[in-house]
């Protein structure tokens, strides 16, 4: 729009903001949990990095427990008894 010889520039930042912020989610946590997380972070580490690391460790621990349970409860056939 031009008024009095000056043009008004309209910037549509809402769309860019929506695209960027749609990837950001908020997780409410109790204050003691927040403090524990803060203490676990390494210098320069983001909370996303910390949580990703914790998720991977949890997945590995779950896999190890599942493998242990299968080994203890499963019935196995020796390779020598397997035919082609």
Backbone as ProteinMPNN parsed JSONL, in Angstrom:
{"seq_chain_A": "XXXXXXXXXXXXXXXXXXXXXXXXXXXXXXXXXXXXXXXXXXXXXXXXXXXXXXXXXXXXXXXXXXXXXXXXXXXXXXXXXXXX", "coords_chain_A": {"N_chain_A": [[0.841, -1.159, 0.0], [0.538, 2.218, -0.78], [0.981, 5.297, 0.665], [0.942, 8.753, 0.907], [3.245, 8.929, -0.664], [4.91, 7.017, 0.436], [5.735, 3.625, 0.828], [4.203, 0.901, 2.393], [5.561, -1.909, 3.824], [4.663, -5.201, 4.017], [5.243, -7.893, 5.988], [5.048, -11.293, 6.091], [5.435, -13.153, 8.54], [4.273, -15.031, 10.042], [3.734, -17.498, 8.812], [6.295, -18.64, 8.452], [7.06, -18.774, 11.117], [5.169, -20.58, 12.126], [5.882, -22.894, 10.682], [8.46, -23.395, 11.68], [8.071, -23.576, 14.472], [6.306, -25.681, 14.684], [7.703, -27.996, 14.982], [8.619, -27.917, 17.514], [7.902, -28.987, 20.709], [6.273, -28.836, 23.854], [6.913, -30.135, 27.035], [5.481, -30.662, 29.997], [7.055, -30.723, 33.149], [7.757, -31.671, 36.526], [9.239, -29.539, 38.99], [11.436, -30.771, 40.51], [12.224, -32.79, 38.716], [12.983, -31.294, 36.508], [15.226, -29.994, 37.59], [16.891, -32.218, 38.047], [17.297, -33.071, 35.395], [18.63, -30.825, 34.386], [21.004, -30.993, 35.841], [22.082, -33.27, 34.742], [22.783, -32.613, 32.178], [25.402, -32.03, 29.858], [28.031, -29.618, 29.385], [27.037, -27.245, 27.076], [25.261, -28.981, 25.909], [22.099, -29.643, 24.511], [18.688, -29.837, 25.689], [17.226, -31.458, 24.026], [19.234, -33.061, 22.897], [20.129, -34.358, 25.221], [17.788, -35.74, 26.062], [17.399, -37.368, 23.805], [19.692, -38.976, 23.959], [19.155, -40.269, 26.383], [16.864, -41.7, 25.668], [17.9, -43.482, 23.746], [19.646, -44.98, 25.378], [17.763, -46.167, 27.042], [16.336, -47.738, 25.206], [18.351, -49.546, 24.444], [18.818, -50.824, 26.896], [16.333, -52.034, 27.287], [16.311, -53.823, 25.115], [18.47, -55.472, 25.863], [17.414, -56.591, 28.234], [15.211, -57.971, 27.15], [16.531, -59.808, 25.486], [17.929, -61.278, 27.422], [15.784, -62.395, 28.851], [14.612, -63.987, 26.851], [16.715, -65.751, 26.386], [16.778, -67.05, 28.869], [14.195, -68.161, 29.082], [13.625, -69.368, 26.671], [13.525, -72.111, 24.281], [16.039, -73.786, 22.675], [17.607, -74.98, 19.669], [20.415, -76.886, 18.876], [22.908, -75.837, 16.486], [23.985, -77.936, 15.072], [21.889, -79.666, 14.745], [20.256, -78.538, 12.925], [18.916, -78.696, 9.705], [19.551, -78.21, 6.213]], "CA_chain_A": [[0.0, 0.0, 0.0], [1.325, 3.45, -0.842], [0.306, 6.477, 1.198], [1.804, 9.929, 1.015], [4.512, 8.679, -1.33], [5.686, 6.0, 1.125], [5.131, 2.299, 0.721], [4.223, 0.064, 3.599], [5.963, -3.276, 3.522], [3.999, -6.171, 4.875], [6.012, -9.117, 6.109], [4.252, -12.408, 6.592], [6.326, -14.031, 9.289], [3.463, -16.042, 10.719], [3.887, -18.804, 8.166], [7.621, -19.164, 8.792], [7.032, -19.09, 12.546], [4.387, -21.806, 12.279], [6.66, -24.012, 10.157], [9.58, -23.666, 12.585], [7.596, -23.929, 15.799], [5.535, -26.915, 14.693], [8.591, -29.078, 15.374], [8.935, -27.741, 18.925], [6.821, -29.402, 21.596], [6.538, -28.561, 25.262], [6.608, -31.25, 27.928], [5.495, -30.182, 31.38], [7.724, -31.584, 34.127], [7.813, -31.123, 37.876], [10.486, -28.82, 39.281], [12.558, -31.665, 40.84], [12.658, -33.484, 37.5], [13.693, -30.279, 35.721], [16.54, -29.805, 38.204], [17.686, -33.42, 37.774], [17.693, -33.012, 33.983], [19.639, -29.765, 34.245], [22.26, -31.491, 36.398], [22.584, -34.34, 33.88], [23.268, -32.054, 30.914], [26.811, -31.667, 29.712], [28.218, -28.238, 28.934], [26.68, -27.039, 25.677], [24.3, -29.979, 25.453], [20.707, -29.204, 24.545], [17.778, -30.801, 26.306], [16.893, -32.417, 22.971], [20.341, -34.025, 22.833], [20.105, -35.145, 26.454], [16.653, -36.663, 26.021], [17.679, -38.36, 22.755], [20.676, -39.901, 24.528], [18.465, -41.077, 27.394], [15.969, -42.611, 24.95], [18.734, -44.547, 23.166], [20.095, -45.835, 26.481], [16.586, -46.929, 27.494], [16.068, -48.748, 24.176], [19.381, -50.575, 24.543], [18.571, -51.576, 28.13], [15.148, -52.863, 27.037], [16.739, -54.907, 24.237], [19.287, -56.389, 26.659], [16.499, -57.334, 29.109], [14.434, -58.896, 26.317], [17.426, -60.887, 25.066], [18.189, -62.086, 28.609], [14.557, -63.148, 29.131], [14.477, -65.009, 25.808], [17.747, -66.756, 26.65], [16.406, -67.816, 30.054], [12.906, -68.835, 28.931], [13.48, -69.983, 25.353], [14.032, -73.444, 23.967], [16.903, -73.612, 21.518], [18.067, -76.171, 18.97], [21.807, -76.715, 18.476], [23.115, -75.673, 15.051], [24.298, -79.25, 14.476], [20.641, -80.352, 14.485], [19.509, -77.817, 11.891], [19.16, -79.208, 8.351], [19.338, -77.234, 5.117]], "C_chain_A": [[0.895, 1.233, 0.0], [0.464, 4.599, -0.339], [1.311, 7.599, 1.323], [3.186, 9.681, 0.42], [5.382, 7.641, -0.662], [4.978, 4.663, 0.977], [5.256, 1.578, 2.051], [4.605, -1.344, 3.166], [5.291, -4.205, 4.528], [4.817, -7.451, 4.845], [5.131, -10.183, 6.734], [5.18, -13.408, 7.279], [5.565, -15.141, 9.989], [3.649, -17.424, 10.13], [5.242, -19.43, 8.496], [7.665, -19.58, 10.253], [6.297, -20.404, 12.774], [5.178, -23.015, 11.805], [7.786, -24.388, 11.117], [9.069, -24.19, 13.911], [6.783, -25.214, 15.828], [6.387, -28.106, 15.122], [8.93, -29.014, 16.861], [7.706, -28.106, 19.754], [7.234, -29.094, 23.022], [6.087, -29.753, 26.091], [6.628, -30.71, 29.352], [6.164, -31.204, 32.296], [7.716, -30.882, 35.477], [9.185, -30.49, 38.11], [11.643, -29.752, 39.662], [13.099, -32.407, 39.617], [13.46, -32.524, 36.625], [15.106, -30.071, 36.277], [17.45, -31.0, 37.948], [18.17, -33.43, 36.327], [18.8, -31.982, 33.778], [20.997, -30.223, 34.756], [22.893, -32.564, 35.511], [23.181, -33.808, 32.574], [24.757, -31.775, 30.965], [26.894, -30.225, 29.239], [27.908, -28.145, 27.435], [25.652, -28.015, 25.126], [22.879, -29.431, 25.557], [19.866, -30.252, 25.255], [17.35, -31.847, 25.282], [17.972, -33.482, 22.874], [20.343, -34.938, 24.054], [18.985, -36.171, 26.419], [16.847, -37.734, 24.948], [18.655, -39.419, 23.247], [20.019, -40.829, 25.546], [17.527, -42.091, 26.737], [16.763, -43.773, 24.362], [19.212, -45.514, 24.239], [18.943, -46.718, 26.971], [16.248, -48.036, 26.505], [17.077, -49.893, 24.258], [19.17, -51.442, 25.781], [17.372, -52.502, 27.953], [15.504, -54.055, 26.152], [17.553, -55.937, 25.011], [18.412, -57.228, 27.592], [15.689, -58.36, 28.325], [15.284, -60.083, 25.881], [17.717, -61.826, 26.232], [16.985, -62.975, 28.924], [14.373, -64.278, 28.117], [15.482, -66.129, 26.031], [17.363, -67.643, 27.828], [15.154, -68.661, 29.841], [12.781, -69.644, 27.645], [14.02, -71.394, 25.276], [14.811, -73.324, 22.662], [17.345, -74.96, 20.973], [19.527, -75.937, 18.582], [21.952, -76.609, 16.956], [23.342, -77.009, 14.367], [23.007, -80.004, 14.132], [19.785, -79.67, 13.4], [19.906, -78.343, 10.525], [18.893, -78.096, 7.334], [18.053, -77.497, 4.405]], "O_chain_A": [[1.9, 1.274, 0.709], [-0.631, 4.845, -0.844], [2.424, 7.388, 1.804], [4.186, 10.171, 0.944], [6.493, 7.389, -1.129], [3.749, 4.598, 1.002], [6.281, 1.645, 2.729], [4.018, -1.893, 2.234], [5.361, -3.993, 5.739], [5.05, -8.02, 3.779], [4.542, -9.972, 7.794], [5.642, -14.375, 6.673], [6.17, -16.096, 10.477], [3.715, -18.412, 10.861], [5.32, -20.624, 8.788], [8.238, -20.615, 10.592], [6.761, -21.249, 13.539], [5.15, -24.06, 12.455], [8.039, -25.571, 11.342], [9.604, -25.172, 14.424], [6.588, -25.787, 16.9], [5.852, -29.117, 15.577], [9.477, -29.972, 17.408], [6.611, -27.594, 19.522], [8.422, -29.094, 23.346], [5.011, -30.308, 25.869], [7.687, -30.339, 29.857], [5.875, -32.399, 32.226], [7.673, -29.654, 35.555], [10.171, -30.88, 37.484], [12.755, -29.543, 39.177], [14.306, -32.623, 39.505], [14.492, -32.898, 36.069], [16.068, -29.982, 35.514], [18.637, -30.831, 37.667], [19.326, -33.761, 36.062], [19.782, -32.241, 33.082], [22.028, -29.883, 34.175], [24.111, -32.743, 35.531], [23.993, -34.483, 31.941], [25.294, -31.341, 31.984], [25.909, -29.679, 28.742], [28.466, -28.893, 26.633], [25.222, -27.878, 23.981], [22.505, -28.832, 26.565], [20.275, -31.404, 25.403], [17.134, -33.005, 25.638], [17.667, -34.671, 22.781], [20.535, -36.147, 23.932], [19.208, -37.345, 26.715], [16.491, -38.892, 25.166], [18.476, -40.61, 22.989], [20.293, -42.029, 25.57], [17.415, -43.223, 27.207], [16.343, -44.926, 24.467], [19.189, -46.728, 24.039], [19.148, -47.892, 27.277], [15.911, -49.149, 26.909], [16.709, -51.063, 24.156], [19.327, -52.662, 25.72], [17.397, -53.64, 28.423], [15.054, -55.172, 26.405], [17.356, -57.14, 24.841], [18.63, -58.431, 27.732], [15.503, -59.488, 28.781], [14.824, -61.224, 25.901], [17.75, -63.043, 26.051], [17.14, -64.158, 29.226], [14.018, -65.396, 28.487], [15.155, -67.307, 25.887], [17.594, -68.852, 27.795], [15.064, -69.77, 30.369], [11.918, -70.515, 27.545], [14.85, -71.816, 26.082], [14.294, -72.818, 21.666], [17.446, -75.945, 21.705], [19.848, -74.892, 18.015], [21.188, -77.234, 16.22], [22.941, -77.201, 13.219], [23.04, -80.906, 13.294], [18.729, -80.174, 13.019], [21.093, -78.429, 10.211], [18.113, -77.176, 7.579], [17.712, -76.782, 3.463]]}, "name": "protein", "num_of_chains": 1, "seq": "XXXXXXXXXXXXXXXXXXXXXXXXXXXXXXXXXXXXXXXXXXXXXXXXXXXXXXXXXXXXXXXXXXXXXXXXXXXXXXXXXXXX"}
